[in-house]
Amino acid sequence: MSFLNRNFLLSTPLAQELYHDVAAPLGIIDYHCHLPPQDIAADRHFDNLHEIWLEGDHYKWRAMRANGIPERLITGDASPREKFQAWAATVPQTLRNPLYNWTHLELRRYFGIEELLDETTAEKIWDAANARLRSGELTARRILKKFKVEVVCTTDDPADPLIYHEQIAAARIGTKILPTFRPDKAFALRDPAAFNAWANRLGDTSGTATGTFNGFLTALEKRHAAFHSVGGRLSDHGLERCFDADFTDAQARAIFDKVRGGSTPDAAEQELFGAYMMFYFGALDHASDWTKQLHLGPIRNTNTGLLKRVGADAGCDSIGDFPQAKALASYLGKLSEAGLLPKTILYNINPADNYLFATMIGNFQDGITPGKIQHGSGWWFLDQEEGMRWQINALSTQGLLSRFVGMLTDSRSFLSYPRHEYFRRILCDLLGTDAATGRIPDRRDYLDRLLANVCHDNAARYFGF
């Protein structure tokens, strides 16, 4: 079988039919990503393959470091061509790493290049891809059109004035580009100076003084409403684990005043304030009929030397082993008891938590909204074939795969849309194999409907797009 052929990952005739007839033609709803909205607003033209492919990809950076590539050729002052050559030399060493398949899928789907990338083909591929970029066929907006991307939800700070989102909306580009409310800085109290600078910026953006706790909460509520006014319907939090503390308004207010005065709260106070704010954000999401996303479990910036030299998001994060169940149940339970639990998606980064999350969602379904609480797709280190299969299997055995809202890119790169193809092929292979072996009925009406729902329609209904 040839590499990445038409039936890549599709091991039965039925799986092949399901993918090519049903899954492949569907549009894409990319409801969580980190694409820069300014690039879409400007319809960015990329100058070269490094700029669009390697500029901020910490997956590739990790592989290059593991291959003995010096930092100068990864994030340093080497030229784009030198950095690309270093990546090309690394690619053959990534066999069996998903990067190998993703690299060549992207070369094929974007640039029509079927040659394998290595040191000897690097120059030819660099020239061919750059010629395609210079042609104007692969600007930010044209990429979205090429891959039939209907919706993109970026990830945005509440203090962001959303200027680029307003520009995009006015341009009517054909793809909905919507902001996602990411307010994690609102409870980041370890560095009072940074918190206070951010709170001041939030006040400037919202037009509300944030020197008092009431003003701070009002400013956040106004920004939540501003996101809603330009189409935002999701929030997101990136946490090691949920906060787990009982709280009162008076306690939260005292801690806020302490930080605004320049003092650092102790660990218990930070936990309490985080729990208060997360409850507050849950209430805001519920009132606006938004979906809350909880990304739980990473341990970040572990290589402090690299952090100091390169900065955050440099590829020195890992899977954490934080206990999740008690705090997560407590958080969802408090919101549920108060009648304020919004639609929620739970993403785990530790595969040991797959069944924990898959069973947790069943505790808080409401019997009204189909799939109200979701077990999110394989995330970060689990965003690969094995991780996707684990997540799909855990959800299928403990919940309803038929109500799953499906795949997202969670990417900073415009070259990541083949991830949806990758997911759809894996899902089709699982269903085709199950039907071929008698585990589920070989009924095309059942299977076609399930595929269309998971790959596209469930997300459109669930988020109200």
Beta strands, then each sheet from edge to edge (+ up, - down):
strand 1: 28-30
strand 2: 149-153
strand 3: 176-178
strand 4: 180-181
strand 5: 234-239
strand 6: 291-296
strand 7: 298-299
strand 8: 318-319
strand 9: 343-348
strand 10: 373-375
sheet 1: 1+ 2+ 3+
sheet 2: 4+ 5+ 6+ 9+ 10+
sheet 3: 7+ 8-
end
